């Protein structure tokens, strides 16, 4: 069986442009052992590989062990055991130091005895309903809640209604990931979601509310409620557009992801501003006392409008700093080359700190940017680099499965970590991550999925989430 599996492996390597070179398999045109190697002990080591642009088949090694790159002096070090130094190449072999400066601790060179350590941002897609509910409530307080009976309920429910796509998780983790921020977050789907919200309210009104309706109170204006629901859903899509996860507003005509990248997925500043717009009026009423000049309805409306203006101002500030961060990331050279593509992603609360990514022909680089100290960030700030060697057969097989296709369609800076399984269960475990969520220093597991392959590179299991 081992001989048949190895023969199949060699056939796959020939089909995908690989060649057997000594004790390692390397892509034609690359050096032996650059990416995916078989040691003299016949064991494939754990590695991490990443792409360049979305769907592009450029890969880079994030970690290797002595089985892939044996050093004539000593084993390549393990980042779990060896401290890195700011602004310097990671201590190790000459090959290591040439391409593996990592002062930010974004990557961890791992020995074969160490478990992988991944730092990241959100654990999952972060279905965070609080901001949406608060946004709908503030819209109602700003005056829209007076347009019709049940207007406030309509605005609040519709503000969260697009996240009904969470029901797709009953089909499994991959299904939930594939359909999250899908058709319910689009301009085509918004009218149908608005109709569903109004239908639920209508059924509730007919079944329960009509009998308890106050005499003389005007009935709901269903056409107006439909318009308000549609407006609140557009606000939901806008809020999701501002963060780095993104939306696909033109689906099913275009499945391209769009993201503004100016606000963190879970942003406490928005909570404070929106809550202030809802809770400030009672405090102002107490300060005003029993003065007849004070109008409670007008006070609530003014506070809500001010909250919406503050949200817009915060977005404007973040957009300005985001542009500054992009300029900082694009102004410096990485591994002796200016980047062809740059991105900047926000931190929570602080609009002046950004996580920047830059792509060149040879490497991808990650850097922390402080826009208030632009000169220091541009010229002297430390950064981590990721090389771009060729692919491995395990990664090629994993990216063709359902999870691989869905993940690579969404990810902007995808990474694949390859781990060989033990002799009792021969095969490979491929984990997918996105560099956008490898925030430095965060102990949280990032968004990602995994694919288990057998020794013949056939898919055994696949799922979204950590493993």
N, C-alpha and C positions, 0 to 999 in steps of 0.2 A: 504493500500500500504506500509506503514511504517513497519507493522508487517511482510509482505511478504519479504520486503527487508532485515529485520533483520534476518529472518529465512534463507534466501539465504546466508547472511553473515556468520551465524553460520555453515552452511553446508560447505562453502568454507574454513572456519578455520579448521574444522575437516578434510577436504580432504587434506589440506596442512600442517597438523601437528600442528594446533593451538588449544588452549583450552580456554574456557571462565572462567576467574578467577576473581571473584569479579566484579569490575567495569572496568576491562581492559582485552584485549585480548593479550595473550602472547604465544609465541611458546613453545611447550613442551620442558622442560629442561631449560627454561629461567625463569626469574622472571616476575611476572605480571606487566604490564605497562612499560616494558623495551623499547618496540618499538612502539606499536600502541594501543592506549587506547581509551576507551569510557568513558567519565566522567559521573558523576551522572546527569549532565544536558543533556546527550544524544548527545554530539557533539564531533566529531573527530577533533583533533587539528592539526595544521600545524607542520610538522616535516621534517627533512632531513635525508636521509638514504643513505649509500654508501656501495659498495661492496669491496672485497679485490682484488684478481687477476681478470683478464678479464674473464667474464662469471661466476665467482664464486658467489654463492648465499649467501655470508656473507655480512651483513648489519650493519651499525652503525648509531646511532642517533647523529645528529649535533645540534639539538635544540629541546626544548620542552617547554610547557607552564604549568601553574598550573593545567590544566585539566589532564595532563599525570602523573606528579610527584608532587603531593601536598606536601608542606613542613609543618611540624608541627610548624615551627617558623614563616615563611613568604613565600610569593610567590617566586619561582625561579626568579632571576633577568633577565632583558633584556639587552643584550649587546649594544643595541642602547641607553640605559640610564645609564649604569654602566661601569666605566672604568676598564680595565683589567690591571694586573700588571706583569711586566716581570719576568719570572722564577717562578711564583707562580700559584697556582690553581685559577681559576676564582672564585670570591666571590659568595657564594650561599649556598645551602643546603649541608649536608655531602655527599649526593650522587653526587651532581654536582661537588664538589671539587675533588672527587676521580678520575674522569676520564676526566676532562675538563679544562686542562691547555691550555690556548690559548694566549700567549703573543704576537704572530704575528698578531693577529686580522684576521686570516684566516676564522674563523667561527663566526657566530653571533647568540647567543642564543636570540630568539625573543619571546616576549610576544604575546599573541593572538591579541593584538591591533596594532602590528607592521607589516609593509610590509617586505618581505624577502629582504636581502641585499646580493648580490653575487659579489665577486671580481673576476676578471678574466683577461686573456690575450686577444687574438684575438677575435673580435666579431663574425666573421664567419670563413670560411676556409681560409680567407685572400688570395684571388686570387691577388697576387702581381706580376704583369708582368714586372716591371721595371728591376729587377735583371736578368730575363731571356733574355729580349731584349738586355741589356748591355752585357751579357755573349756571346750571339750570335755575336754581333758587334765586341767584342774583339777577338773572334775566327777568324773572317774574317780579322781583321787588323793584326793578328799574322802571316798571310801568306796564310791561306786557301782561302781568298777571291780572290787570284790571280790564283787559279786552273782552273777557267772557267768563262765565261761570266755568269752573274746572280748569281755567287757564294755568294756574300755578301747578296743579297736579300734572297737566300735560307737559309743561316745560321741564319739570324735574324728571319725570319718567322718560321722556324722549331724550334728555341729555345723556342717559345711560343706555338707552335701548340698542344702539349699534353693537354693544358688547354682548348681545344675545348669541353672537357666534361662539361664545364659550360652550354652548351646547354641543358643538362639534367635538369636544373632548370625550364625549361618550363613545366616539368611534376610535379612541386611542390617542396617545400622545402625539403621534405624527399627524393624525387628522386634525387635532386641535391646533397644532402649529401651522399646518398648511392653510387652514381657513381663518385663522385669527387675523383681524383687520382685513377681511376679504370683502365680499359683496355687500355686507351691511355697512361698510365704511366707504361706499362709493356714491357718486352722483346718480347712478342708475338705481341703486338699491335704496337710497334715502327716502324717496317717495313711498315705497312699499313699507319700509319700517315705520314711517310716520303714519301710514294708514293702519298698521297693526296697533300702534299705540292708541290711536283714536278709537279703533274698534274695541279694544279692551275697556276703555273708559265708557264707551257707549253701552256695552253689555253690563258693566257695573251700574251705570245710571238706570238702565231699564229694569235690571233685576232687583236693585236695592235702593238706589238713590232717589228714584222718582217718588216713592211712597213717603220718604222722609223730607222731601223738598219743601222748603219754607214757602208758605202762601205768599203770592205776590212777587217772589224772586224770579227773575227772568231765567228761562231755560238755557242750557249751553248752546252756543253758536258753533255747530260742528264744523262748518267750513273754516271759521276763524281758528278753531282748535287744530285743524289739520295744518294750516299754515304755520302756526306757532310750533307744532311738533317738528315740521320740516326745518324751520329755522334753528331749533335747538339741536337737531341732528347734525346740521352743518357746523354748528359750534363744536360738537363732539369731534367731528373730522378735523376741524382746525386745531383743536387742542392736541390731538394725536399727531398731526403733521409737525408740530413744533419740536417734538423730541426725536431722538435718533432711531427709534424703531421704524417709524415711517408708516405711510398708508399707500394704498393702491386705488386712488379715487376714480380712475378711468376703466377699471375692470367692468365688464369682460372684454372691452375693446383693446385694452393695453394692461399688461400685468406688471408694468414697471413700478418700482417703489419710489416714493418721493418723501423726503424728510428735510426739515429746516435745520435741525441739529442745534437749536439754540437753548432748549430747556431740558433738564434732566427728566427722566420718565416719572419719578416721584419727586416733586418739587415743593418743599415746605413753604417757600415764599408765596406760591399761589394759594396754598391753604390759608395762610395768615391774612392775605389781602381779601380773599373771598369771604372768609369767616368774619373779618372786620366789617365788610359791607353788610353782613346780615346781623351782627351783634352790636354794632356801634349805635344804632338808633335808640335802643333802650337806655344806653348809657347817656346819650345826649339828652334824652327826655328827663332823666334824673337831674342832670346838670341844669336844665332849663326850669325845673320845678313845675309848678302848676300855672306857669305863664300861659295866658290865652293866646299869645302870639305864636306859640309853638303848634305846629300842625304835624301830628304823628305820621300820617300818610306821606306828606311831603318830605319829612325827615328821612323816612325809610327809602323813598325814591331817590333822593339826593345821595344818600350813603351808598346805595347800590350802583348808581351811575359813577360815582367817584371810584368805587372798587373796580368797575370795568375799565375806567380810564387808567387806573394804576396797573392793571394787568397789561394793557396795551403799552404803557410806558416801560414796564419791566421787559416785555418782549423787544421793544425798541432798543433798550440798553443791552440786552443779551445779543441782539443781532449786530449791534455796533462792535461789541467785544468779540463776537464770533468772527467778524470780518478781520479784526485786528489779529486774532489768533491764526487765521488762515494766512495772513501776510507774514506773520512770524515764522510759521512752519515752512512756508515756501521760499523764504529768503535765505536759508542756510543750505550748505552742502552736506550730504550724507554719504559717507564712504567715497568722498571725492567727486560727487555728482549731484547736481541740482535735481529736485524731484519733478516728476512729470504729473503727479496727482497728489493733492493734499486734502486732508480732512481735519476737522476739529470738533470735539464732542464735549459737552458741558459737564461740570460737577454740580451737585445740588447746593443750593443756597448762594454760593460764591460765583457771580457772573464774570469774575476776573481771572479765574483759573480754568484751564482747558487741557484736555488730553488730545494731543495732536498726532496724526499719522501721515507719513510721507512715503511715496512710492517712487523708486527709481528703477532703472533697468535691471539692476543687480540685487537690490535689497529693498526691504520696507523698514522704515524707522519709526519709532514711537518716542515722543517727547512731551514733557509737561511744560505748558506755557502759562506765564503770568503776564497778562496784557498790561498791567501797570508798570512792569519792568521789561519793556519790549527789547531794549538793547541787550540786557543780560540774557534774556531768553534766546535771542537770535544768535549771539556770538559765543556764549560760554555755557549755556545750559546743557546738561548731560542728556544723552539719548541712547536708546537701545536699537539694535539693527537685527534684521531677520533676512537670511540669505534665500536665494531662489534657485535651488537645484531642480532636477526633474522629478517626475512622479514615480510612485512605486506601484506594482501590480495590485497590492491590497487596497491602496487608495483609489486606483482606477476602478476596481470592482465595486468599492463602497459608494463612489459618487454616481454610479449608474443605477443604484437602487432607489426606491421611493424617497427615503429620507435624504439621501444625497442630492437628488434632484431638487427637492423642496428647499433644503437648506442652502444650496449654492445659488438658487434663485433669489433668496432673501439676503444672504450675507454679502457685505461689501469687502471685507478683508478676512476670508475664511481660512481656517487652520485645521489640519487633520493630524491627529496624534495616533500613531500606529504602535500597537503593543502585541507581541507574540504571546500566545497562550501556552500553558505548560504541556508537558508530554502526555498527560492524561486526557487532555482535551485539545488536540492540535488544531491550530488555526490562528486567527488574528482578530484583534479588537481595534476598530478604527473609531476614534472620537472626533467629532466636528465641533469647532468653536469659531467665534468671530472676534477678530482683534478689536473691534469697536467696543467690546465689553470686557476686555482685559485691562481694567483700570488698575494702575499701579498701587500695590499695597493693600488692596481689598481682599479679605480672606474668603469672599463669597464665591461660590461656583457659578461660572458664567452660563449664559444661554448656550445650549448645545445639544447634540444628539450622538448616538453611537450605532455602529453596525458590527455585528459579529459574523465573521467568515470562517468557513472550515479550511482545511489544508489545501483544498482545490479552489479556493477563492469563490465559493458559492455562499450566498447570504443565508445565514442560519436564523438570526434574529436582528431586529432593528427597532429603535424607539427614540423618542425625544425626551431629553432630560439627562441627569447625571448617571454615570455608572462607574 
